[in-house]
Amino acid sequence: MDFVNKDIENYAYDHTEIEDDLLWQLELETYDQLEIPQMLTGRIEGRLLKMLAQLVGARRIIEIGTFGGYSAISMAEALPEDGYIITCEEDPVAIKFAKQFFNKSPHGKKVFLKEGPALETLGAISGSFDMAFIDADKENYINYYEILLPIIRSGGLIVVDNVLWSGRVLNPKEASDHAIHNFNQRVMDDHRVEKVMLTIRDGVSLLRKR
């Protein structure tokens, strides 16, 4: 489902700050080498993630779903030199691809890629985080959220991708449709967070911990 007229979307793209050459190369190679390349974060959402990390003054970020590494590098750009992002991925093809770009990026030293199921990684993490980005298997969105919220500091931010799920949340049929719809409803009823859902790309929710 197209939520925004394509010409308007292109206009927004053209009037969003340009990413650096490495991210542009990452985008091109994603479409050349990875399956389902439309999962790529891309310029508009990538610049949004960077700006959100800057606005919350993030020093520690956790990401669920690395894919090709575009979003991780985007957020790492906003981190101070002693800041870091932990990103979780279990697809070996995506892991190999992302590592190549982390090694090329001047911000790659801030990125720590944890291989394997994200729920296992989250279970072994301690400490407080300033920001989280959820963009992985939809059936576990509620599980990721419930584990992440306690370790996000007060005033911290959880960003969630694909919350409109190509419009299928309006009439859920598949398991993933119901998972996203149920997650959205859970968040809407959760007084622990302030929330706003944006019609950017496939839908992005911003959840600020009270």
C-alpha positions in Angstrom: 0.0 0.0 0.0 1.3 3.5 -0.9 0.6 5.8 2.0 2.1 8.8 0.3 1.9 9.9 -3.3 5.2 8.7 -5.0 6.0 12.2 -6.3 5.6 13.7 -2.8 7.7 10.9 -1.3 10.4 11.7 -3.9 10.2 15.4 -3.0 10.6 14.5 0.7 13.6 12.3 -0.2 15.2 15.1 -2.2 14.8 17.5 0.7 16.2 15.3 3.3 19.9 15.6 4.2 22.0 13.4 1.9 23.7 10.4 3.5 27.4 9.8 3.1 28.9 7.9 0.2 29.3 4.7 2.3 25.6 4.5 3.0 24.8 5.1 -0.6 27.1 2.3 -1.6 25.5 0.1 1.1 22.1 0.8 -0.4 23.2 -0.1 -3.9 24.8 -3.3 -2.8 21.8 -4.2 -0.7 19.7 -4.3 -3.8 22.3 -6.2 -5.7 23.1 -8.9 -3.0 20.4 -9.3 -0.4 17.0 -10.8 -0.5 14.0 -8.5 0.2 16.1 -5.4 -0.3 13.1 -3.2 0.3 13.8 -3.9 4.0 16.6 -1.4 3.7 16.1 1.6 6.0 17.0 4.2 3.4 17.7 7.9 3.5 14.6 9.3 5.1 14.2 6.8 7.9 18.0 6.6 8.4 18.3 10.4 8.8 15.3 10.3 11.1 17.0 7.7 13.3 20.2 9.7 13.4 18.3 12.9 14.4 16.3 11.1 17.1 19.5 9.7 18.6 20.9 13.2 18.7 17.8 14.7 20.2 17.7 12.2 23.1 21.5 12.6 23.6 22.0 8.9 23.1 25.2 7.2 24.3 23.9 3.6 24.4 21.5 2.2 21.8 20.2 -1.3 21.1 18.8 -2.5 17.8 16.8 -5.6 17.1 17.4 -6.6 13.4 20.6 -5.4 11.7 19.8 -6.5 8.1 22.5 -4.8 6.0 23.6 -2.4 8.7 22.2 0.9 7.3 20.2 1.8 10.4 23.0 0.8 12.8 25.6 3.0 11.0 23.0 5.9 10.8 22.5 5.8 14.5 26.2 5.3 15.2 26.9 8.6 13.4 25.0 10.4 16.2 26.9 8.7 19.1 29.9 10.3 20.9 33.2 8.5 20.5 32.6 6.6 23.7 29.1 5.7 22.8 28.0 2.4 21.3 25.2 0.5 19.7 24.4 -3.2 20.2 22.7 -4.7 17.1 21.2 -8.1 17.0 20.9 -10.4 13.9 20.7 -14.1 13.2 20.7 -14.3 9.4 24.3 -15.3 8.5 24.1 -13.6 5.0 23.0 -10.3 6.5 25.6 -10.6 9.2 28.5 -11.1 6.7 27.2 -8.2 4.6 26.7 -5.8 7.5 30.2 -6.6 9.0 31.8 -5.5 5.7 30.3 -2.1 6.0 30.9 -1.7 9.7 34.5 -2.3 9.0 34.5 0.4 6.3 32.7 3.0 8.3 34.5 5.5 10.6 31.7 4.8 13.0 31.9 1.0 12.8 34.0 0.9 16.0 30.9 2.0 17.9 28.8 -0.9 16.6 28.8 -4.3 18.3 26.9 -7.0 16.3 25.5 -9.8 18.4 24.8 -13.0 16.4 21.9 -15.3 17.2 18.3 -14.9 18.4 17.7 -11.5 19.7 15.7 -12.7 22.7 18.8 -14.6 23.9 21.0 -11.6 23.4 18.5 -9.4 25.3 18.4 -11.9 28.1 22.1 -11.5 28.7 22.2 -7.7 28.5 22.4 -5.5 31.6 22.5 -1.7 32.2 20.5 1.2 30.9 20.0 2.3 27.3 18.9 5.6 25.9 17.3 4.4 22.7 16.2 1.2 21.0 15.1 0.4 17.4 12.9 -2.7 16.7 12.9 -3.9 13.1 12.9 -7.7 13.2 10.5 -10.7 13.2 7.0 -9.3 13.7 5.7 -12.1 15.8 8.1 -11.2 18.6 7.5 -7.5 18.6 5.6 -7.6 21.9 8.3 -9.8 23.5 11.1 -7.4 22.4 9.1 -4.4 23.7 8.5 -5.9 27.1 12.1 -6.8 27.6 13.4 -3.5 26.2 11.2 -1.1 28.1 12.6 -1.9 31.6 16.2 -1.2 30.4 15.3 2.0 28.6 16.0 5.0 30.8 13.2 7.4 31.8 12.8 9.9 28.9 14.5 7.3 26.5 13.0 6.3 23.2 11.9 3.1 21.5 11.5 3.4 17.7 9.5 0.6 16.0 9.4 0.0 12.3 6.7 -1.5 10.0 3.8 -0.7 12.4 1.4 -0.2 9.4 2.6 -3.4 7.7 1.6 -2.3 4.2 -1.9 -1.5 5.5 -2.6 -5.1 6.5 -3.2 -3.9 10.1 -6.6 -2.7 8.9 -7.8 -6.2 8.1 -5.3 -8.7 9.7 -5.3 -12.1 8.1 -1.8 -13.6 8.4 0.0 -14.3 11.7 2.3 -11.3 11.1 -0.6 -9.0 10.4 -2.2 -10.0 13.7 1.2 -9.7 15.5 1.7 -6.1 14.4 -1.9 -5.1 15.1 -1.8 -6.7 18.6 1.5 -4.9 19.3 0.1 -1.6 18.2 -2.9 -2.1 20.5 -0.7 -3.2 23.4 1.4 0.0 23.1 -1.7 2.2 22.7 -3.0 0.8 26.1 0.4 1.1 27.8 0.5 4.2 30.1 4.3 3.6 30.6 5.0 5.3 27.3 4.0 8.3 25.3 3.4 7.3 21.7 3.0 8.7 18.2 2.7 6.7 15.0 4.1 8.2 11.8 3.2 7.3 8.2 6.9 7.2 7.2 7.8 4.3 4.9 5.8 1.3 6.3 4.9 3.1 9.5 7.2 4.2 12.4 6.1 4.4 16.0 8.0 6.6 18.5 7.6 5.5 22.1 9.0 7.7 24.9 9.3 6.1 28.3 7.7 8.2 31.0 
